[in-house]
Amino acid sequence: MFGDEIAAMRRMGARQVIPLSQSLGSSLLTSIQHLLQILLQILQFASVIATGLMMWKGLGLVANTESPIVVVLRFICFLFAVVAHT
């Protein structure tokens, strides 16, 4: 896969090219991968929270109120009242 690069390194004087998994040790590599998975999960969770906050603030701007959920609930109750009287 990297035959040309390995050959070029050997021409430059590198006698032995050791793959990364062998040079670090499999347990250290596994630990690093596990840490990266945890960091990725934390970033994904933060992204979900940030998206929800942006939606909440956007709905607050559209409804022109600090608590948009009250406006939405009032609107739903209003719709049910209109449907019930029809």
C-alpha positions in Angstrom: 0.0 0.0 0.0 2.8 2.4 0.9 5.6 0.6 -0.9 6.9 3.7 -2.7 7.0 5.7 0.5 8.7 3.0 2.4 11.3 2.6 -0.4 11.9 6.3 -0.4 12.4 6.3 3.4 14.9 3.4 3.1 16.8 5.3 0.4 17.0 8.3 2.8 18.6 6.1 5.4 15.7 4.8 7.5 16.6 1.1 8.1 13.4 -0.1 9.6 9.9 1.3 9.3 7.7 0.1 12.1 3.9 0.4 11.7 2.2 2.7 14.2 0.3 -0.1 15.9 3.5 -2.0 16.7 5.5 1.1 17.7 2.9 2.3 20.2 1.8 -1.0 21.5 -1.7 -2.4 21.0 -2.9 -1.5 24.6 -1.8 2.1 24.3 -3.5 2.4 20.9 -6.7 0.8 22.3 -6.6 3.3 25.1 -6.2 6.2 22.8 -9.1 4.9 20.6 -11.3 4.6 23.6 -10.5 8.1 24.8 -11.3 9.4 21.3 -14.6 7.6 21.3 -15.5 9.2 24.7 -14.6 12.7 23.4 -16.7 12.1 20.3 -19.7 11.1 22.3 -19.3 14.2 24.5 -19.1 16.4 21.4 -22.2 14.8 19.9 -24.1 15.3 23.2 -23.0 19.0 23.3 -24.2 19.4 19.7 -27.6 18.0 20.6 -27.9 20.4 23.6 -26.7 23.4 21.5 -29.2 22.5 18.7 -32.1 22.4 21.2 -31.0 25.7 22.7 -30.9 27.3 19.3 -34.3 26.0 18.5 -35.7 27.3 21.8 -34.2 30.7 21.3 -35.3 30.8 17.6 -38.9 30.0 18.7 -38.7 32.6 21.3 -37.7 35.2 18.7 -40.5 34.2 16.4 -43.1 34.2 19.2 -41.6 37.4 20.7 -41.6 35.9 24.2 -39.1 34.5 26.7 -41.1 31.3 27.1 -42.2 30.1 23.7 -43.6 26.8 25.0 -46.4 28.7 26.7 -47.3 30.4 23.4 -47.3 27.0 21.5 -49.5 25.4 24.2 -51.9 28.3 24.1 -52.1 28.0 20.3 -52.7 24.2 20.5 -55.5 24.7 23.1 -57.0 27.4 20.9 -57.0 25.0 17.9 -58.7 22.4 20.0 -61.3 24.9 21.2 -62.0 26.0 17.5 -62.3 22.4 16.4 -64.6 21.5 19.4 -67.0 24.4 18.5 -67.2 23.6 14.9 
